[in-house]
Amino acid sequence: MSAVGELRVAIAGYGLAGEVFHAPLVAATEGLRVVAVTTSDAARAERARAAYPGVAVLTDADALLRDGPPIDLLVVATPNRSHVPIARTALQRRIAVVMDKPLAADAAPAAALVADFAAAGVPFTVFQNRRWDGDFLTVRRAIASGELGAITRLQSRYERFRPQVDPGAWREQADGGEGGGLLLDLGAHLVDQALTLFGFPARVYAEIDVRRPGALVDDDVFVALEHPGGVRSQLSMSALAPLGGRCMRVSGTRGGIETPGLDPQEDQLVAGLRPGDPGWGAGEPARVVDADGESHEAPIERGAYERFYAGVRDALRDGAPLPVDARDSVAALRVIEAARRSARSAAVIETTEEDRS
């Protein structure tokens, strides 16, 4: 830790995730300071220097960990295929790590990595930021209150209309290369939310398609999960949904709740807003239907991405629990792999004890 008590943070990967999400949230968190970033893009390097005076800019993670300034925390926001190798290098130096989601492209190396960090006693967590979306916080509050009764079904939709493939985007590259595709991108959020609410599923069914001309990775996905106690989650994600959008619906024996619209925090970060600014995290009202079938609006929780890095700070400084247990992200990857098996066989996949461990 630095002499003034701040935790020194480096961000490996100053692309969309690093520049828009991680760096601003780190900088907005009392007790954390961005001291280094990596990028080989000259324009991004200049933006980093302007945004964070005195920041060291290095070309890649190897250079950062070899030649960069001393750090207390490494944020890994590089393409998916590089997550595990970079984290392992940090582990050798006993540096705490925040990993952007998904933790890895595959569950086995992810599980081994998490186990090795735990064995070494080095803090490791995953940026599952959409646990702090306003819609998810609102749904979770309604479920916990009991007002919906016994929960029967979650419907969670995150769909876009991007009919043209961007060949320069690493997320559009074929699996086995960068670890792209919607199931690892949006699916890593939707699956994590479903598991957080209802636990690891006993059964998984999925339809995974490549729809757009020229597409190399999945761009239209449906995943159905059967959780313990019979709760069912239906998760939809698509890049080819002209009428799509973001919506969560939860049905119970005494009522239901619908949260329309996308949490605003990503757009607010792009626009330069920061936690604490007027309107930060304020989304559209939810709609609740009660036991009598009466419908009314309900205030939606404010989104709060800032809680993630505040939790990381408290864990590193004070020994508090990390904001996301990395084993949860391994579990989500195991569900994603079961979904892929289901889509290949057009069958429902029964999960095993090994999947759940």
MOQUI-V312255 format. One record per residue. N is the residue number from 1. RES is the residue in three letters. SS is DSSP state (H for helix, E for strand, C for the rest). Layout:
BEGIN
n->N res->RES ss->SS
n->N res->RES ss->SS
END
This chain:
BEGIN
n->1 res->MET ss->C
n->2 res->SER ss->C
n->3 res->ALA ss->C
n->4 res->VAL ss->C
n->5 res->GLY ss->C
n->6 res->GLU ss->C
n->7 res->LEU ss->E
n->8 res->ARG ss->E
n->9 res->VAL ss->E
n->10 res->ALA ss->E
n->11 res->ILE ss->E
n->12 res->ALA ss->E
n->13 res->GLY ss->C
n->14 res->TYR ss->C
n->15 res->GLY ss->C
n->16 res->LEU ss->H
n->17 res->ALA ss->H
n->18 res->GLY ss->H
n->19 res->GLU ss->H
n->20 res->VAL ss->H
n->21 res->PHE ss->H
n->22 res->HIS ss->H
n->23 res->ALA ss->H
n->24 res->PRO ss->H
n->25 res->LEU ss->H
n->26 res->VAL ss->H
n->27 res->ALA ss->H
n->28 res->ALA ss->C
n->29 res->THR ss->C
n->30 res->GLU ss->C
n->31 res->GLY ss->C
n->32 res->LEU ss->E
n->33 res->ARG ss->E
n->34 res->VAL ss->E
n->35 res->VAL ss->E
n->36 res->ALA ss->E
n->37 res->VAL ss->E
n->38 res->THR ss->E
n->39 res->THR ss->C
n->40 res->SER ss->C
n->41 res->ASP ss->C
n->42 res->ALA ss->H
n->43 res->ALA ss->H
n->44 res->ARG ss->H
n->45 res->ALA ss->H
n->46 res->GLU ss->H
n->47 res->ARG ss->H
n->48 res->ALA ss->H
n->49 res->ARG ss->H
n->50 res->ALA ss->H
n->51 res->ALA ss->H
n->52 res->TYR ss->C
n->53 res->PRO ss->C
n->54 res->GLY ss->C
n->55 res->VAL ss->C
n->56 res->ALA ss->E
n->57 res->VAL ss->E
n->58 res->LEU ss->E
n->59 res->THR ss->C
n->60 res->ASP ss->C
n->61 res->ALA ss->H
n->62 res->ASP ss->H
n->63 res->ALA ss->H
n->64 res->LEU ss->H
n->65 res->LEU ss->H
n->66 res->ARG ss->H
n->67 res->ASP ss->H
n->68 res->GLY ss->C
n->69 res->PRO ss->C
n->70 res->PRO ss->C
n->71 res->ILE ss->C
n->72 res->ASP ss->C
n->73 res->LEU ss->E
n->74 res->LEU ss->E
n->75 res->VAL ss->E
n->76 res->VAL ss->E
n->77 res->ALA ss->C
n->78 res->THR ss->C
n->79 res->PRO ss->C
n->80 res->ASN ss->H
n->81 res->ARG ss->H
n->82 res->SER ss->H
n->83 res->HIS ss->H
n->84 res->VAL ss->H
n->85 res->PRO ss->H
n->86 res->ILE ss->H
n->87 res->ALA ss->H
n->88 res->ARG ss->H
n->89 res->THR ss->H
n->90 res->ALA ss->H
n->91 res->LEU ss->H
n->92 res->GLN ss->H
n->93 res->ARG ss->C
n->94 res->ARG ss->C
n->95 res->ILE ss->C
n->96 res->ALA ss->E
n->97 res->VAL ss->E
n->98 res->VAL ss->E
n->99 res->MET ss->E
n->100 res->ASP ss->E
n->101 res->LYS ss->C
n->102 res->PRO ss->C
n->103 res->LEU ss->C
n->104 res->ALA ss->C
n->105 res->ALA ss->C
n->106 res->ASP ss->C
n->107 res->ALA ss->H
n->108 res->ALA ss->H
n->109 res->PRO ss->H
n->110 res->ALA ss->H
n->111 res->ALA ss->H
n->112 res->ALA ss->H
n->113 res->LEU ss->H
n->114 res->VAL ss->H
n->115 res->ALA ss->H
n->116 res->ASP ss->H
n->117 res->PHE ss->H
n->118 res->ALA ss->H
n->119 res->ALA ss->H
n->120 res->ALA ss->H
n->121 res->GLY ss->C
n->122 res->VAL ss->C
n->123 res->PRO ss->C
n->124 res->PHE ss->E
n->125 res->THR ss->E
n->126 res->VAL ss->E
n->127 res->PHE ss->E
n->128 res->GLN ss->C
n->129 res->ASN ss->H
n->130 res->ARG ss->H
n->131 res->ARG ss->H
n->132 res->TRP ss->H
n->133 res->ASP ss->C
n->134 res->GLY ss->H
n->135 res->ASP ss->H
n->136 res->PHE ss->H
n->137 res->LEU ss->H
n->138 res->THR ss->H
n->139 res->VAL ss->H
n->140 res->ARG ss->H
n->141 res->ARG ss->H
n->142 res->ALA ss->H
n->143 res->ILE ss->H
n->144 res->ALA ss->H
n->145 res->SER ss->H
n->146 res->GLY ss->C
n->147 res->GLU ss->C
n->148 res->LEU ss->C
n->149 res->GLY ss->C
n->150 res->ALA ss->C
n->151 res->ILE ss->E
n->152 res->THR ss->E
n->153 res->ARG ss->E
n->154 res->LEU ss->E
n->155 res->GLN ss->E
n->156 res->SER ss->E
n->157 res->ARG ss->E
n->158 res->TYR ss->E
n->159 res->GLU ss->E
n->160 res->ARG ss->C
n->161 res->PHE ss->E
n->162 res->ARG ss->C
n->163 res->PRO ss->C
n->164 res->GLN ss->C
n->165 res->VAL ss->C
n->166 res->ASP ss->C
n->167 res->PRO ss->C
n->168 res->GLY ss->C
n->169 res->ALA ss->C
n->170 res->TRP ss->H
n->171 res->ARG ss->H
n->172 res->GLU ss->H
n->173 res->GLN ss->C
n->174 res->ALA ss->C
n->175 res->ASP ss->C
n->176 res->GLY ss->C
n->177 res->GLY ss->C
n->178 res->GLU ss->C
n->179 res->GLY ss->C
n->180 res->GLY ss->C
n->181 res->GLY ss->C
n->182 res->LEU ss->H
n->183 res->LEU ss->H
n->184 res->LEU ss->H
n->185 res->ASP ss->H
n->186 res->LEU ss->H
n->187 res->GLY ss->H
n->188 res->ALA ss->H
n->189 res->HIS ss->H
n->190 res->LEU ss->H
n->191 res->VAL ss->H
n->192 res->ASP ss->H
n->193 res->GLN ss->H
n->194 res->ALA ss->H
n->195 res->LEU ss->H
n->196 res->THR ss->H
n->197 res->LEU ss->H
n->198 res->PHE ss->H
n->199 res->GLY ss->C
n->200 res->PHE ss->C
n->201 res->PRO ss->C
n->202 res->ALA ss->C
n->203 res->ARG ss->E
n->204 res->VAL ss->E
n->205 res->TYR ss->E
n->206 res->ALA ss->E
n->207 res->GLU ss->E
n->208 res->ILE ss->E
n->209 res->ASP ss->E
n->210 res->VAL ss->C
n->211 res->ARG ss->C
n->212 res->ARG ss->C
n->213 res->PRO ss->C
n->214 res->GLY ss->C
n->215 res->ALA ss->C
n->216 res->LEU ss->C
n->217 res->VAL ss->C
n->218 res->ASP ss->C
n->219 res->ASP ss->C
n->220 res->ASP ss->E
n->221 res->VAL ss->E
n->222 res->PHE ss->E
n->223 res->VAL ss->E
n->224 res->ALA ss->E
n->225 res->LEU ss->E
n->226 res->GLU ss->E
n->227 res->HIS ss->C
n->228 res->PRO ss->H
n->229 res->GLY ss->H
n->230 res->GLY ss->H
n->231 res->VAL ss->C
n->232 res->ARG ss->E
n->233 res->SER ss->E
n->234 res->GLN ss->E
n->235 res->LEU ss->E
n->236 res->SER ss->E
n->237 res->MET ss->E
n->238 res->SER ss->E
n->239 res->ALA ss->C
n->240 res->LEU ss->E
n->241 res->ALA ss->C
n->242 res->PRO ss->C
n->243 res->LEU ss->C
n->244 res->GLY ss->C
n->245 res->GLY ss->C
n->246 res->ARG ss->E
n->247 res->CYS ss->E
n->248 res->MET ss->E
n->249 res->ARG ss->E
n->250 res->VAL ss->E
n->251 res->SER ss->E
n->252 res->GLY ss->E
n->253 res->THR ss->C
n->254 res->ARG ss->C
n->255 res->GLY ss->C
n->256 res->GLY ss->E
n->257 res->ILE ss->E
n->258 res->GLU ss->E
n->259 res->THR ss->E
n->260 res->PRO ss->E
n->261 res->GLY ss->C
n->262 res->LEU ss->C
n->263 res->ASP ss->C
n->264 res->PRO ss->C
n->265 res->GLN ss->H
n->266 res->GLU ss->H
n->267 res->ASP ss->H
n->268 res->GLN ss->H
n->269 res->LEU ss->H
n->270 res->VAL ss->H
n->271 res->ALA ss->C
n->272 res->GLY ss->C
n->273 res->LEU ss->C
n->274 res->ARG ss->C
n->275 res->PRO ss->C
n->276 res->GLY ss->C
n->277 res->ASP ss->C
n->278 res->PRO ss->C
n->279 res->GLY ss->C
n->280 res->TRP ss->C
n->281 res->GLY ss->C
n->282 res->ALA ss->C
n->283 res->GLY ss->C
n->284 res->GLU ss->C
n->285 res->PRO ss->C
n->286 res->ALA ss->E
n->287 res->ARG ss->E
n->288 res->VAL ss->E
n->289 res->VAL ss->E
n->290 res->ASP ss->C
n->291 res->ALA ss->C
n->292 res->ASP ss->C
n->293 res->GLY ss->C
n->294 res->GLU ss->C
n->295 res->SER ss->E
n->296 res->HIS ss->E
n->297 res->GLU ss->E
n->298 res->ALA ss->E
n->299 res->PRO ss->C
n->300 res->ILE ss->C
n->301 res->GLU ss->C
n->302 res->ARG ss->C
n->303 res->GLY ss->C
n->304 res->ALA ss->C
n->305 res->TYR ss->C
n->306 res->GLU ss->H
n->307 res->ARG ss->H
n->308 res->PHE ss->H
n->309 res->TYR ss->H
n->310 res->ALA ss->H
n->311 res->GLY ss->H
n->312 res->VAL ss->H
n->313 res->ARG ss->H
n->314 res->ASP ss->H
n->315 res->ALA ss->H
n->316 res->LEU ss->H
n->317 res->ARG ss->H
n->318 res->ASP ss->H
n->319 res->GLY ss->C
n->320 res->ALA ss->C
n->321 res->PRO ss->C
n->322 res->LEU ss->C
n->323 res->PRO ss->C
n->324 res->VAL ss->C
n->325 res->ASP ss->C
n->326 res->ALA ss->H
n->327 res->ARG ss->H
n->328 res->ASP ss->H
n->329 res->SER ss->H
n->330 res->VAL ss->H
n->331 res->ALA ss->H
n->332 res->ALA ss->H
n->333 res->LEU ss->H
n->334 res->ARG ss->H
n->335 res->VAL ss->H
n->336 res->ILE ss->H
n->337 res->GLU ss->H
n->338 res->ALA ss->H
n->339 res->ALA ss->H
n->340 res->ARG ss->H
n->341 res->ARG ss->H
n->342 res->SER ss->H
n->343 res->ALA ss->H
n->344 res->ARG ss->H
n->345 res->SER ss->H
n->346 res->ALA ss->C
n->347 res->ALA ss->C
n->348 res->VAL ss->C
n->349 res->ILE ss->E
n->350 res->GLU ss->E
n->351 res->THR ss->C
n->352 res->THR ss->C
n->353 res->GLU ss->H
n->354 res->GLU ss->H
n->355 res->ASP ss->H
n->356 res->ARG ss->H
n->357 res->SER ss->C
END
